[in-house]
């Protein structure tokens, strides 16, 4: 049971890491688009 516990722990840790990386990549893309759009608008106003 000790081996199974460590296996489940490592699998859950890998799954959480993958989910976090996917969420970060999905959240940085729109964030980058928003920032570049806002900076372009600010440059046009000046």
N, CA, C and O atoms as a GROMACS GRO file, in nm:
protein
  184
    1UNK      N    1   0.083  -0.120   0.000
    1UNK     CA    2   0.000   0.000   0.000
    1UNK      C    3   0.087   0.126   0.000
    1UNK      O    4   0.044   0.232  -0.046
    2UNK      N    5   0.208   0.112   0.052
    2UNK     CA    6   0.296   0.229   0.058
    2UNK      C    7   0.336   0.271  -0.083
    2UNK      O    8   0.341   0.390  -0.113
    3UNK      N    9   0.363   0.172  -0.170
    3UNK     CA   10   0.401   0.205  -0.308
    3UNK      C   11   0.283   0.268  -0.381
    3UNK      O   12   0.300   0.364  -0.457
    4UNK      N   13   0.164   0.216  -0.358
    4UNK     CA   14   0.046   0.272  -0.424
    4UNK      C   15   0.019   0.415  -0.377
    4UNK      O   16  -0.022   0.499  -0.457
    5UNK      N   17   0.043   0.442  -0.249
    5UNK     CA   18   0.022   0.578  -0.198
    5UNK      C   19   0.116   0.677  -0.266
    5UNK      O   20   0.074   0.785  -0.307
    6UNK      N   21   0.243   0.639  -0.277
    6UNK     CA   22   0.340   0.730  -0.340
    6UNK      C   23   0.310   0.746  -0.488
    6UNK      O   24   0.331   0.853  -0.544
    7UNK      N   25   0.262   0.639  -0.552
    7UNK     CA   26   0.229   0.646  -0.694
    7UNK      C   27   0.112   0.742  -0.716
    7UNK      O   28   0.117   0.828  -0.804
    8UNK      N   29   0.007   0.726  -0.636
    8UNK     CA   30  -0.107   0.816  -0.649
    8UNK      C   31  -0.069   0.960  -0.620
    8UNK      O   32  -0.120   1.052  -0.683
    9UNK      N   33   0.021   0.979  -0.522
    9UNK     CA   34   0.065   1.114  -0.488
    9UNK      C   35   0.140   1.178  -0.604
    9UNK      O   36   0.116   1.294  -0.637
   10UNK      N   37   0.231   1.101  -0.666
   10UNK     CA   38   0.308   1.157  -0.777
   10UNK      C   39   0.219   1.182  -0.898
   10UNK      O   40   0.238   1.280  -0.969
   11UNK      N   41   0.123   1.092  -0.923
   11UNK     CA   42   0.033   1.110  -1.037
   11UNK      C   43  -0.053   1.234  -1.017
   11UNK      O   44  -0.074   1.312  -1.110
   12UNK      N   45  -0.103   1.253  -0.894
   12UNK     CA   46  -0.186   1.371  -0.868
   12UNK      C   47  -0.102   1.498  -0.877
   12UNK      O   48  -0.150   1.602  -0.923
   13UNK      N   49   0.023   1.490  -0.834
   13UNK     CA   50   0.110   1.608  -0.843
   13UNK      C   51   0.139   1.642  -0.988
   13UNK      O   52   0.138   1.760  -1.024
   14UNK      N   53   0.164   1.541  -1.071
   14UNK     CA   54   0.191   1.566  -1.214
   14UNK      C   55   0.066   1.624  -1.280
   14UNK      O   56   0.076   1.716  -1.361
   15UNK      N   57  -0.052   1.570  -1.244
   15UNK     CA   58  -0.176   1.619  -1.303
   15UNK      C   59  -0.199   1.766  -1.266
   15UNK      O   60  -0.238   1.846  -1.350
   16UNK      N   61  -0.175   1.799  -1.140
   16UNK     CA   62  -0.194   1.938  -1.096
   16UNK      C   63  -0.096   2.030  -1.169
   16UNK      O   64  -0.134   2.141  -1.210
   17UNK      N   65   0.028   1.986  -1.186
   17UNK     CA   66   0.127   2.068  -1.256
   17UNK      C   67   0.084   2.092  -1.400
   17UNK      O   68   0.096   2.204  -1.451
   18UNK      N   69   0.035   1.988  -1.467
   18UNK     CA   70  -0.008   2.002  -1.607
   18UNK      C   71  -0.126   2.098  -1.616
   18UNK      O   72  -0.132   2.183  -1.705
   19UNK      N   73  -0.221   2.084  -1.524
   19UNK     CA   74  -0.340   2.171  -1.526
   19UNK      C   75  -0.299   2.316  -1.503
   19UNK      O   76  -0.350   2.407  -1.569
   20UNK      N   77  -0.207   2.337  -1.409
   20UNK     CA   78  -0.162   2.474  -1.380
   20UNK      C   79  -0.091   2.534  -1.501
   20UNK      O   80  -0.110   2.651  -1.533
   21UNK      N   81  -0.008   2.453  -1.567
   21UNK     CA   82   0.064   2.504  -1.684
   21UNK      C   83  -0.032   2.539  -1.796
   21UNK      O   84  -0.016   2.641  -1.864
   22UNK      N   85  -0.135   2.454  -1.817
   22UNK     CA   86  -0.233   2.482  -1.922
   22UNK      C   87  -0.312   2.609  -1.889
   22UNK      O   88  -0.336   2.692  -1.976
   23UNK      N   89  -0.351   2.622  -1.762
   23UNK     CA   90  -0.426   2.742  -1.721
   23UNK      C   91  -0.340   2.867  -1.738
   23UNK      O   92  -0.389   2.971  -1.782
   24UNK      N   93  -0.212   2.857  -1.703
   24UNK     CA   94  -0.125   2.973  -1.714
   24UNK      C   95  -0.107   3.012  -1.860
   24UNK      O   96  -0.109   3.130  -1.893
   25UNK      N   97  -0.089   2.913  -1.949
   25UNK     CA   98  -0.070   2.945  -2.091
   25UNK      C   99  -0.197   3.005  -2.150
   25UNK      O  100  -0.191   3.094  -2.234
   26UNK      N  101  -0.313   2.955  -2.105
   26UNK     CA  102  -0.439   3.008  -2.157
   26UNK      C  103  -0.469   3.146  -2.102
   26UNK      O  104  -0.538   3.225  -2.167
   27UNK      N  105  -0.418   3.177  -1.981
   27UNK     CA  106  -0.448   3.307  -1.921
   27UNK      C  107  -0.347   3.413  -1.964
   27UNK      O  108  -0.379   3.532  -1.962
   28UNK      N  109  -0.226   3.372  -2.004
   28UNK     CA  110  -0.127   3.471  -2.046
   28UNK      C  111  -0.151   3.517  -2.189
   28UNK      O  112  -0.115   3.630  -2.224
   29UNK      N  113  -0.211   3.432  -2.273
   29UNK     CA  114  -0.236   3.473  -2.411
   29UNK      C  115  -0.336   3.589  -2.419
   29UNK      O  116  -0.304   3.690  -2.482
   30UNK      N  117  -0.455   3.578  -2.359
   30UNK     CA  118  -0.546   3.695  -2.362
   30UNK      C  119  -0.488   3.815  -2.289
   30UNK      O  120  -0.510   3.929  -2.329
   31UNK      N  121  -0.415   3.788  -2.181
   31UNK     CA  122  -0.354   3.898  -2.106
   31UNK      C  123  -0.256   3.974  -2.194
   31UNK      O  124  -0.254   4.097  -2.192
   32UNK      N  125  -0.175   3.902  -2.272
   32UNK     CA  126  -0.080   3.966  -2.362
   32UNK      C  127  -0.153   4.046  -2.470
   32UNK      O  128  -0.109   4.155  -2.508
   33UNK      N  129  -0.263   3.991  -2.519
   33UNK     CA  130  -0.340   4.061  -2.622
   33UNK      C  131  -0.400   4.189  -2.566
   33UNK      O  132  -0.400   4.293  -2.631
   34UNK      N  133  -0.452   4.180  -2.442
   34UNK     CA  134  -0.512   4.299  -2.380
   34UNK      C  135  -0.406   4.406  -2.356
   34UNK      O  136  -0.429   4.524  -2.383
   35UNK      N  137  -0.291   4.364  -2.304
   35UNK     CA  138  -0.185   4.462  -2.275
   35UNK      C  139  -0.136   4.529  -2.402
   35UNK      O  140  -0.116   4.650  -2.405
   36UNK      N  141  -0.115   4.450  -2.508
   36UNK     CA  142  -0.067   4.509  -2.633
   36UNK      C  143  -0.174   4.602  -2.693
   36UNK      O  144  -0.140   4.706  -2.751
   37UNK      N  145  -0.301   4.565  -2.680
   37UNK     CA  146  -0.408   4.649  -2.733
   37UNK      C  147  -0.416   4.781  -2.656
   37UNK      O  148  -0.430   4.888  -2.716
   38UNK      N  149  -0.406   4.772  -2.524
   38UNK     CA  150  -0.413   4.893  -2.442
   38UNK      C  151  -0.294   4.984  -2.470
   38UNK      O  152  -0.309   5.106  -2.479
   39UNK      N  153  -0.176   4.925  -2.483
   39UNK     CA  154  -0.058   5.008  -2.511
   39UNK      C  155  -0.069   5.073  -2.648
   39UNK      O  156  -0.023   5.186  -2.666
   40UNK      N  157  -0.129   5.004  -2.744
   40UNK     CA  158  -0.147   5.063  -2.876
   40UNK      C  159  -0.245   5.179  -2.870
   40UNK      O  160  -0.225   5.281  -2.935
   41UNK      N  161  -0.352   5.163  -2.791
   41UNK     CA  162  -0.451   5.270  -2.776
   41UNK      C  163  -0.387   5.390  -2.707
   41UNK      O  164  -0.411   5.504  -2.747
   42UNK      N  165  -0.308   5.366  -2.605
   42UNK     CA  166  -0.243   5.476  -2.533
   42UNK      C  167  -0.146   5.549  -2.625
   42UNK      O  168  -0.135   5.672  -2.618
   43UNK      N  169  -0.075   5.474  -2.710
   43UNK     CA  170   0.019   5.540  -2.802
   43UNK      C  171  -0.056   5.624  -2.905
   43UNK      O  172  -0.007   5.729  -2.946
   44UNK      N  173  -0.173   5.580  -2.946
   44UNK     CA  174  -0.251   5.657  -3.044
   44UNK      C  175  -0.306   5.786  -2.983
   44UNK      O  176  -0.321   5.886  -3.053
   45UNK      N  177  -0.335   5.785  -2.853
   45UNK     CA  178  -0.392   5.901  -2.789
   45UNK      C  179  -0.288   6.012  -2.769
   45UNK      O  180  -0.323   6.130  -2.774
   46UNK      N  181  -0.164   5.976  -2.747
   46UNK     CA  182  -0.063   6.078  -2.720
   46UNK      C  183  -0.019   6.146  -2.849
   46UNK      O  184   0.067   6.235  -2.846
   0.00000   0.00000   0.00000
